[in-house]
Amino acid sequence: MWDACARKMVDFGGRLEMGVRVTSLDWNEEERVWTVRAVRADGAPATFHARNLISSCPIRELAESLSPTPKSLVQAQALKYRDFLTVVLIGKARKELPDNWVYIHDPAVKVGRVQNFRSWSPEMAPEGQACLGLEYFCFEGDGLWTSTDEELIALAKAEIAAVGLMDPADVEDACVVRQPKAYPVYDEEYREHVEAVRRDFADLYPTLSLIGRNGMHKYNNQDHAMMTGMLTAANIIAGETLYDVWGVNEDAEYGEAGESGTFAALLSERLVPRLAA
C-alpha cells in the first residue's frame, strides 16, 4: 500500500526523500517560511524550505528540534512512551488461524500478542507457510529491548511452542523488529501537557500541523492516524481549517471544525482512569 502511495505522490510531481534524518526546524515568522536542516543516509547535509510542515514524529523529539524554542518544551519533554518489539517466525503452523491477532493471557510467557500476517494478506507469508509475529511490550533500554536478536528469537520459539501455535523445529526463518515509542502513555498529566503544547505551537508556528499517533500523542488506530494526515492535507490545500483533525480518534469519526459540546469533547480522546478518592 505504501509503495503504491509513494508512486502516486511522485507521479503527481512530489519528491520522496528516504533515509533523511531531520536535525533542526527553524521558523521565520517575518517571511513565514520553514528552514529544515537534515542529514542524508550517506552523511551529507541537506536543507529544505517550506511554507507548511506536517509532523508525525513524537512531540517530545519535535519540540527539541524547533527554533525558536517553544515555551512548552518542558511539557513536551514530560510526555512518555511505551516501546514495542516483534519477533517474526516463519514456518509450518500447528493450526490455521483465521484471526489477525491472538491475545495471549498466559502469565507463564512474556509475549502479549501474536500477529498472523497471512490473515492480513497471503502475500505476507511464503506459500504454504505461516508468518507469525510475537509481540512484546517493553521500554527502550530494559531487559527485553536490550536482548540480542538471537536471544529474542530463542525466547519466541520457546513461547510459540508453549502457547501451542508452532513447533520450534518447524521454524525456517526469523527476524526481530524494534519499534521505539510505539504507544503514547496516558498518565495523569499527559492531557494537560498535550494541551499546553497545542496552544503554544498554534501561537508560535501557525503552519505546523501535528498528525498521527506520535505526532498528536493520541492512541489512535492506524486508519484514524492516516485520516489525520489526509484531513490535514485537505486543510492546507483549502487554506483554511475545514476539519478538526484533533476530533479524529479510535472512538469517533472525524467531523467538521466547529462542532462542540460535552459529548464531542468526551469522544475526542480516551479518558484517563481516575484514582479512587
N, C-alpha and C positions, 0 to 999 in steps of 0.2 A: 504493500500500500504506500509506504513512504518513498520507495523507488519511483512509483508512478507519480506521486505528488511532486517529487524533485524534477522529474522530466517535464511535467506540465509547467512548473514555475520557470524553468529555463526556456521552454517553448514560448511562453508569454513575455520573454525578454528579461526575466530575472537572472540574478547571478548567485550561485550557491558556493559558499566558501566552507570547505570542510577542514577539520583539524586546526582551526584557528582559536587561540586562547586569548580572550579579552583581558587586558591589564588595567585599563582606565577608561572612564566615561566622563568627558568634560562637557558641561552645558554652558553655552554662551547666550545669556539672556538677551543681550542687546541685538545680536544677529539671529537669535532663535535657531541655533544650529548645534548639533552634537558633533564632537570630535571623539571618535572611538579609536583607541590605540590597542594594538593586539600583537601577538607573536604567532607566526605561521608554524606548521609542523616541522619545517626544516630550520627553525630558529630565526628566520628573517623577520624583522619588524614590519608591521603593516598599519596603515592609518586609513580610516574611513570617515566620511562626513554624511550626516543625515538630518532631516527635519524631524523625523519621528523615530523613536526607539520602542521596540516591544521586547520585554524580558520575561523569560520563563525560568531563569536561574533562581536559586534560593535568595530570598530577600536579604538575608544576612550578608551573603557574598556581594550582592548587588550594591548594597549601601556602602560597603567598604571600598567599592571601586568608583563611587560617584564624586564628582567635583563640580561645584562647591560641595563641601561635606554637609550631609543632611543633619538637621537638628535632632532627628530621631535615630541617629546612629546607635545610641545606647539601647534603645528599644529593639532595633533590628538585630543587634548582636545578642539579645536575650532570647531570641526565638530558637527553639530546639528541634531536633530531627531524630527519627529512628531510621537506622540503616538496615540493609537487606542483602542477602546473597542467595543465589540459586545454584544448586549442583544438578547439572543435566546428565541423565543416564540414558543411553540408547541401547536397546536390546530387545529381547523377547519378553513380553509381559506375561504374568501368570493368568491374567484375566483381562478381557476387553472392557475399557472404561468408557461409558457414554458421556461422562461429565468433563467440563473444562478444568475444574478444580475439585480436589478432595481434601477437606479439612481434617487434620489429624488431632485427636484429643487425648492421645495416649501419653501420660506423664513419663513413661519409660523411654521416650525418644525426644530428641530436640527439634525435629522437623515440625513445622507448624502447618504446612500445606503442601500438597503435591499437585503440580500443574500438568495436565495432559495435553501436550502440544498438538497431537494428532486431531483432537476434538476441535481445535481452532481451525486447522486446515490440514488435509492429508499431506500437503507439500512440506509440512514442518517436521516430517519424520521419514526415514528411509522406508521404502516399500517393504511391507511385511513385518516391520518392527515398531516398537513403541518408543516414544521420546518423552520421558518424564522428568519434570523439574522439581527437585525437592527444595522447598523454600524455607530459609532460616531467617528469623527476625533477630537483629543484633544491634550493637552500637559500634561504630567505627573505632577500632583500637582494642576491642575486647577480645576474649579468647577465641571466639568463633571467627571474627573478622581477620585476625592475625594468623590463623591457621594456614598452612600451606595448601595448595590445590590438592596435592596427594593426600594429605590428612583429611580434607573435606570430602574427597571422593570416597575414601575408605569408610568414613562415617556414613555417607549417604548410602553406600552399598549395604552396610550392616542394617541401617534403619529401613531401607526399602524392603529388605527381607523380613524385618520384624513386623512390619505392617501388612505383609503378605501380598505386595503388588508386583514384585520382581525377584528372581533368584540372582544373587550376585554373580554366579557363574555364567549367567546369560547376558551380562553387560558387555557390550562390544566396544563402546566408546563413552567418554565422559568429559565434561568441562565445567569450569566454575565461572560464574559471572557475579561480580560485586557491584551493587548499586548504592552508593552513598546518598544520604538524605532522601530516601525513598518515601518516607512518611513524615509530614509535618506533625509535631507533637502539640496536642491540645492540652496544655497545662492551665492552671488557674489564671495566669496573667497573659496568655497569648492574645486574647481578643483585644485587650487594651493596647498591647504592643502593635498589633496589626493596624488598629485604628489610628494610632499616632503616626505610623509610617504612611498610611494612606493620605492623611491630611497634610503631612509635611511634603510628601512627594508631589501632591497635586498643586501645592503652593509654589514649590521651588522648580519643578520640572514638568511644565504643562504638556509636553509632548512625549512623556514617558508613560508607557502602558504596561501594566503587570498582567500576566496570563498564566494559566496552568496551575498545577498542584503546588509546586515550589514557589513559582512566581507570585502567587497570591496567598501562600501559606494556608491553603484550603484542601481538605482531604476529599477532593473530587475524584470521581471515576474518570477513566480515560476519555470517554466520549464527551463528558462535560468539560474536561480540561481542553480538549480540542475545540469545543464550541466557543470557549472564551477567546481563543485565538481568531476564529472566524469572525466573531462579532466585533472584536477589536479592529480587525482589518476593515470591516464594513463601516465602523465609526470613523476611521481615518480617511477612507475614500470619500465619505459623505461630508467630512469637515465639521462634523458635529456629533454629539453623543446621542445616537439613535437607540442604543441598547445599554442597559445597565449590566455590564459584564459581571459585576460582583453579585448579581442575583442568580447566576448560574451555579448550580451545585448538584449534589447527588440526590437531593430530595425534590427540588423544584425546577421546572423548566424555565428557560430564560424569558424575561418579559421586557417590554419597552421601558426605557428610563422614565422615572416619574411616578411609577406605581409605588404605593407605600401602604402603611397600615401594620398593625401588630402581627397579623398572620404572615404577611410577606416578610416582615423582619425576622420572624422566627424561622422561616424556611430558608433564609439567606445563608445560614451556616448551621453546622451541627452544634447542638447545645453542649455546654461544658457541665459535667456532673458536679453537683454542689455538695460540699461537705455537710454532713449532718450536724445540726446545732448541738 
